[in-house]
């Protein structure tokens, strides 16, 4: 039985070369017939018939097989995967077929074996090329037939592809041949005018983006695929905005990586979302400096189960720290995060993960952890952040955001941490709410520490809203859309800065490399976005019409809310860093003694009434101007 299986496997392995050699003999057979007009008994000028040449062919099978076996091995035709050949393989087939015919002719010309008529050899080479190419390209030919037949399916929707480059070509092949996609590809659009009039797989490039509206109307396009992942995000944003304005359903190919397979394309294809419309240029990082900064270090991340903290953990983990300590008060969050890491961890990744449930207010817990693990880098992302909630509970804001942070700062200093990075917010600039005031006070503490007085370099990174973070406006709007509306807007003129979470975190890490102590780094958030426009776009992306299908209602500014946010104080001098998206504010000196007095005052009033706490924050944070009137 084993010998039978062995024979079967041997035939499978050598089936390709056997088929090729059989094609050689078949090609010679038909070339003889073609030379004699398919008549076995017609004679040539030498008096030989086709039958006679076929007899010679049978007698010389051994030498023909040997010659072509050697040639095919030299050109590695047996290594080609049938049905997946390329132009490179096609070229090798042509050369091998011609060379084999020439060698066989030269052998026969020497008189070692009887010669066939000269005209037979070129006919045989041509036929052999056709046979071998068909064996290797049958799959592509079948797919082409499938593409043509699929264009007639009445269930498919009229579709156009933006991008006639490599990505667009791959996408076209996948969509046209895979029946899970219900699309009828009618044409391409490309920003390169020299491609207009040319075709991909028989489908024409119909023009540039200025023809989009005309083609959508003329061809009754229902869906648009955007396949231009190699252009800048600003160009992509403009293209997607133009596509979005057509009212068609839009899908975006987001990456050129891992697209050589069907699953690769499907994984990188997504519905147009708000992040696409708010796209920015790709962020360039100094990865070698980051690797040197993080690799083989003991890194602690507080608030690691939150939106920013979890992304910090993912990006830090990629640089392979020695130990990654994940701290959060949220038991379920820290458990889920740890399980996610374990599922994705590769066997050769050496980082030790330490997930811990820790309350930042418990200094003794922090003392124990720092003594045990001796972290060299601390990223402090733990904080209460919801403005309306903290306006109603200023005591919790002070206890958690201020005194929890103070505990961490003091313990980090005591245990000689190399770098301490705290996450701040644009709401800390001229704050009008409790959350912003607590964040600004931590910035003041950071700036009150003399860099020469300790080994730890303290710094803060300040940025605005991040897209899709827990409790942010976009997830809220999406839930309201799912519920049928209305979308609740505090004021039609409210504007905010937005950045994706991965963008913000990558810049936080880069800023940490630059720290010398006492700095506040400010991230370039791009252009501010009007929240009303954001709401309208989200409604349209969901397939509805604003104010018709889903209403938008103004409910009035909340306590502590501003119409617009700022990224730095007027008296802060801003300078550039090596990264154009990171700015540095010149440290403002704060007296450590005054900070201690303010901390003592805040500690004394932390359990008193809200007004006492607000007044203490006003004293501690000179730029704080409380806005505690509801529905202004």
Secondary structure, DSSP 8 states (H G I E B T S, - for coil): -HHHHHHHHHHHHHHHHHHHHHHHHHHHHHHHHHHTTT-SS-B-TTS-BHHHHHHHHHHTHHHHHHHHHHHHHHTTGGGS-TT---HHHHHHHHHHHHHHHHHHHHHHHTTSS----HHHHHHHHHHHHHHHHHHHHHHHHHHHHHHHHHTT-TTSEEEEEE--SHHHHHHHHHHHH-TTS-EEEEEEE-S-GGGTT-EETTEEB---GGGHHHHHHHHT--EEEE--TTS-HHHHHHHHHHHHHTT-EEEEE--STT-SSHHHHHHTEEE--HHHHT--------HHHHHHHHTT-EEEEETTTSHHHHHHHHHHHHT--SEEEEEES-HHHHHHHHHHHHHH--TT---EEEEEE--TT-HHHHHHHHHHH--SEEEE------HHHHHH-HHHHIIIIIIIHHHHHHHHHHTT-SEEEEEEEGGGTT--SHHHHHHHHHHHHHHHS-GGGSS-EEEEEEE-EEET-TT-HHHHHHHHHHTT--EEES-TT-EE-EEEHHHHHHHHHHHHHH--SSEEEEE---S-EEHHHHHHHHHHHTT--BTTTB-EEE----TT--SS--SS-TT--EEE-SSTTEEEE------HHHHHHHHHHHHHHTTS-HHHHHHHHHHH-TT------S--
